[in-house]
Amino acid sequence: MPRVEFWSGVGRWNVGQNAQRAEAAGWDGIRFGDSQNLQPDCYVALGLAADATTTLKLGTGVTNPFTRHASVTASAIATIQGLSGGRAYLGIGRGDSAMAHLGYAPASVPAFEKYLQQLRGYLRRESVPFDEDATLDALELAQQPEGSRIEWLRESQPAVPVDVAATGPRVIRAAALYADAVTFAVGADPARLQWGMDVAHEARAEAGLPPEIPFGSYMIIVAHDDRRTASRLAGGALSVFARFSAMHGSVVGPTSAAGHDALMRIHDGYDMTSHTRTVSHQADLLTDEVADTFGVFGPSSYCVERLSELIDLGLERIFVVGPTADADANEAPRARQRFVEEVLPALRERCSDD
């Protein structure tokens, strides 16, 4: 089994201490969401985490192409790259809660593709053309910039990798062409993950690119002896990721007839005002099949076997999503600890054996 990175989320506050604990516990990286109405600023948190750690990788999980200009996003994550000595990672998607709380749907795929190209240009110290609606010419300056470039970036500083969180085929294709890595948000079913990888490989082949591109996955994992209890602890996250696969009113990826109907019910009943919450209408709509498709729930040994199967498909990075913030205050910490003490070491051992 290949060497795989495991990334965790951390709490909103006491960021430095939480980052140090994650590093000591053996996590490879930590991520911070970028949803201005629901969470504190991710780049401030990343800066605190960079100062408090020495080896832990640091990333957004995830930002979007709407709330910040591409130059601002690039400058922010490049700052973290400099502060951390090269440990930064930029996760980005089309946007969800950050945009919903401003009254917007996710960015269109063409707009997202353009943003990705601009981001990579900025992070590589290239001059990025102005947008078509730029108005600087109206000032009739004696001299003006002909393009946009982050001048302060040092040539010796490695460019921050751009990693797209992708669910549908159009975004997977965009990620395969314009990003440095693809991280799937399609669940924990091998057939769905393989489908996503096939879409990415086909897109690269059609574009004449080498087929290899790093793959990761957002994975909901709860270690608990009772699988039903485990899935309830992550009900808020389950409803979020299930909805991603039916966000625009049609289901993407391989799905059974019953699974299709369950995903459509979640789509139709989703309440964004209780986004990520275990106590919510959408969490009540979850079925056992949805739980098995989008998460890994059960005893530690079961989690190890399921994750090993998924890793063997070619995953290089797993962003672990555990119990949600409003989950049972007694059961949730124990489940998180079991993953760190039982699941993670077993997976590390399997990687080293291979």
N, C-alpha and C positions, 0 to 999 in steps of 0.2 A: 504494500500500500504506500503511495507516495507521501512525502512530507506535506502536511497541510497546515495552514495558519488558522487559528481560532480567535475570533474577535468577539468582544463583549460590549454591552452598553454599560454605562455607569450612571449613578444618581445625578440629579440636577445640581445639588449643592455639595460642599466639601469635595470639590472636584479633585484637588491635588491629592488628598488622602485616599480617595477612591481609586485614583489612577495608580498610586503607589501600591495599593492592595491588589489591583488587577495584575500589575507587573510581577509582584511577589507570588501570586497564585499561579503564574504560568501562562497567562493569556498572551497572545502575540500582538494584539492591538485592541484599541477601544474606539468607539464611534459616538458621535453626538449628532442628534437630529437637528434639522434646521427648519423650525416651524415657529415663527416669531410670536404668534398669539398663544402658543401652547407650551413653549420651552424657552429658557434663557438662551442668550446668543451663543451659538456653537463655536465661533472663533475665539471668543473670550475664554470659553471653557477649554478649548484646545491649547491655547497659550498657557493656561494654568497647568494643564496636564503635561505639556512639554517641559515646563520648568521643574516639575516634580518627579520626572522619570528619566531613565537613561536609555532603555532599549525598546520600550513599548511603542508600537506604531500607532499613529493618530489620524483619524479621518472623520469626514462628514458622513452621516448615515441616515438620510441623504439631503443634499441641497437641491435647488431647483433653478430653472433658467429665467425666472420671472422677478423675484424679489431683489436681486442684485444684478447689476450690469456684469457682463462677462469679465471685464477688466477688474472690477471690484472683487469678484469671487477669486480670480486668479491671484490678485495681489494679497488677499487675505490668506489663502492657503499657502502661497509662496512664503509669506511671513512665518507661518507655522513650520514650513520646511527649514527655514533658516534658524529659527529658535530651537528646533529639535535636532538639528544636525542631520537632516535628510530622512526623517521618519514620517513625513506627511503623506496623506492619501486623500484624494478627492472623490467621494461618492456622490453621484448626481442622478436624479430621475426627472421625469416631466413635471413633478409637483403634485401634491395632493392637499393635505390639510393646510399647509402654508398659503396656498392659493385660494382654497375654499373659504378661509376666514377673511379673505379680501374680496370675495364675491366672484372668483374666477375658477373655471375648469382647468385641468392640466394643459400645459402648452401643447400646441400642435406638433406633430412629428417634424414637419419642415422647419419650424422655428427652433425646435430642439436640436436638430442636426446642425443648423447654422450656429447655434450657441456652442455646441461641442467643438466645432471647427475654430471658432474664435478663442475658446478656452485654451485649446492646445497651442494655438499660435501665441497667445500671451505667455503661457508657461514656458515656451521655448524661446522667449525674447524676440519673437518675430514682430514685424509691423503688421497690424491688423487693419484692413480697410475700414473707413468710417461707414456707418449705416447710411442707407440711401436717403434718409430724411435728415441727415446732419445739416445744421444751419450756420456753421462757423463762417462760411463764405460771405454771409450777409454783413459781417463786421468789416470787410475790406481791409484786413490787416496787411501790413507791409510784408510780413512773412508768417507762415502758420504751419503747423504739423500737417504732413501729407497722409498720415495714418496714425494709428494708436499703438503704443508700445510701452511696456513696463520697463522704464529706463533703469530702475535701481537694482534689478536682478543681476546677481553676479554670474559670470559665465561658468564659474566653477561649481555653482549650485545645481545639482541634478533636477531635472524637471519633475514636477509632482505627477504621479500617474493619475489618469482620469479613468474612473471606473463607473460604468452605467448600471444602475439598478433597473432591470428590464423584466417585463411580464409578457406583453403581446409581441407578435411576430415583427411588426414594423419597428418597434423600439429595439428589439433584439438585433435586427438588421442594421439599424443606425449605430448601435453600440459596436457591432462587429466591424464596421467601416471607420468610425470616427473616434473610438475610445481605445484605451490601452488594456482594458479588461472588461468582461461582462459578468455581472453578478445577477443571477436569476432570482426572481421573486415569484416562483411558480409552484412552490410547495415542496414536499418531501417524497413525492412519488417518483420512482426511477423512470417511468415512462414519460412523465412530464419534463423531467430534467433532460432526458435524452432528446426529447423533441426540441427543447430550447437550444441545446448544443448543435443539433442538426441544422436548425434555422441559421445559426451564426456561421457554421462552416459553409453552408451553401451560399450565404451572402458574400463571404470572403472569396470563395471560389469564383463566383460570377464576376467579382471585381478584379480578379487576377491577383489577389493577395495570398500570401502563405496561409495555410489553414490554421496554424497555431495561434491561439489567443488565450490568455489566462481566463479560466472560469471560476466563479465563486457562486455562493448561494446564501440567501437569507433563509435561515432554518429555525423554525419554532421547536424547541426541545425542552422537555420537562422530565426529569428523572424522578419517578415516584412508583411505589409498588402497585398502586391502584391507577390504572390507565384513565379511568373516567375522572378521577380527582385531578390527575395531571393535566388533562385537556381543559378542565374548568379553570385551573390556575392561569392558563394562557388564553382564556376565551376572548379577551380584548384583542390580542394580537392575531388570533386565528380569524376573527371576523374581518380585520383589516386586510390580511393577505388573501383571504378568500374573495373579498370584494375586488381586489386588484384584477383577478382573473375574469371578472364580469363587469368591470368598471363602466364600460360604455354600452351596456345593455345586451352584449353577446359574450358567450363564454369562449375563452381562448385556451388552447392546449387540449391534450387528450383527456376526456372526461366521460364517465358513464352517464346514462340517462338520468339516474337518480341524483348523481352528483351535479349534473347540469341544472336540474330543477332546484336543488338546494342552493346553488350559487346564485341563481336568478332571484330566489326569495331573499337572499341576503342583499343583493343589489337593490331590489325594490323596497326593502324595509330599512335601508341603512340610514342611521341618524348621525350626521356629522357632529352634532353637539355633544355626543357621547363617544367620540372617536377614541379608540384604543381601550375603552373601559370594559372590564369583565361584566359589570352590571350594566347591561344595555340591551336594547331590543334586538340588535343584530347578533349579539352573543347568544341570545335565547333561540335564534334560528339555526344555530350550528347543529349538524348531525354527526353521528359517529363516522360516517364515510368522509365527510369534510375534514374531520379531525385527523383521520388516518392519511388523507391525501396531503394535507398542508402542514402536518406536524409529526413529531416523533415523541410519543408519550408512553412511558412504562418504566419498569425496573432498569437499573443501570446497564445490566448485561444486554437487555433488549435494545436500549439506545445505542450501545456500542455496535451491535450487529447491524442495525438499520443504517447507522452513519457510515460504517465500513463499506456497505454495499453502494451507498451514494458516492462516497469518495472514490471508489474504484471506477466510477464513470469518467473521472477526470477532473474533479473539483480540486482547486488549489487553495481555496479560502472559504471558510464558513463563518458567516456572521450569525452568531447564536442569539436568538430571541427567546428569553425565558418567561417566567411568570410576569404578568403585567402589574403595574404599580398598585392597582386596587385589589390585587388578589389576596387571599387569606394571609393574614400577618404572621401566622405560625407556620403554615405549610410552605409558603413561598420561599422564605429564607432557607429552609431545610432542603428544598428541591434545588435551589441554586448551589448550595454547598455540596450536594451529592454529585452534581455535574462536575464541579471542580475537583472533588476528591476521588471520584470513582470513574466517571466517564472519560474525562480528559486524559488522565494518566494511562488508561487502557488504550485509548486511541493513539497516544504518543508511543506506547510500547509497540503497537502493531506497525506504526510507521517505521520505527527504528529496526524492527525485525526484517522488514522488507528492504 
